[in-house]
Amino acid sequence: MNHKLAGRIFNYATVCGAMIILLAVLYYSDYGAATYIAIAVGAVIAAAGVFIGYKYARCPKCSKFLGIMATKERICPKCDTEL
């Protein structure tokens, strides 16, 4: 998996997980089982996105974490290698 795909997965999964959590809290006002299930699903999606981003959004040469800008980076900020 290249750093650009990992960066996209990191960004989209984190945002989608947070949106699911936010919508679950706003939509279900009684805080029943459905709310907790939706919050858990959102948290798992967000955690998976963070894990994939942290594991794979790295420079192929020096292995520096590129962060949320992994899709925009053209040159590694640490080793100045072209990505």
N, C-alpha and C positions, 0 to 999 in steps of 0.2 A: 504494500500500500504506500503510495507516495504522500508527501507532506501536504499537497494541495487537497487531495481527497480526504485525508485525515482532518485537515482544518475545516473543510466544509461539514463533515460529519460532526465534529466538535461544536461548531457554531449552531447548526440546525437542531441537533439533538438537545443541546442545552436550552435553546430558546423554546423548542416544542415541549420539553419536559416542564419548564417553568410555566408555560401557557396552560398546560393541562392542570397543573397544581392550582394556578390562579383561577381558572374557570371552575374547577371543582369546588373551591372555597366560595366563590361568588354564586354559583348556580345552586348548590345544595346548601340550603340555610339550616337544615336540621342536624347536620353533622352525624348522619347515620353511617351505616356500613359502606354505602356507595361512595361517600365522600372519602373515607379512609382508603378504599380500594383505588379510587382515582388519584389520590395523593401519592399512594405507593407506586402506581404505574408511572406517574410523572417523575417521581424521584428516581426510579430505576432507569428510565429513558435518559434523564439528565446525567445520572452517574455513569451510564454507559458511554455517553458522549464525551464526558470529561476523561474517562479512562482511555478511550480510543484516541482522543486528541493528545493527551499527555504521553501516551505510549508511542504514537506514530507521527505526530507533527513535529518532526525533528530534522535537523540538517543531516543529510546523508554522510557527510564527511566528519564533522566534529560531534555530532549527536546533541547539539544544543537545542533546547525546547524553543520552538518558534512562536508559540502562544496563539492568540486568536487572530493574529495577522499572518498565519501560515499560508493562506490563499493569496495574499498580496505580496509576500516577500519575493524578491528576485535575487537578492544577495544575502548570505548569512551574516547577521550582525556580529558574530564572534570571529569567524575565520575568513570572512570576505570571499567565500567561494560562491560561484554562481549556482543557483538552485535550478 
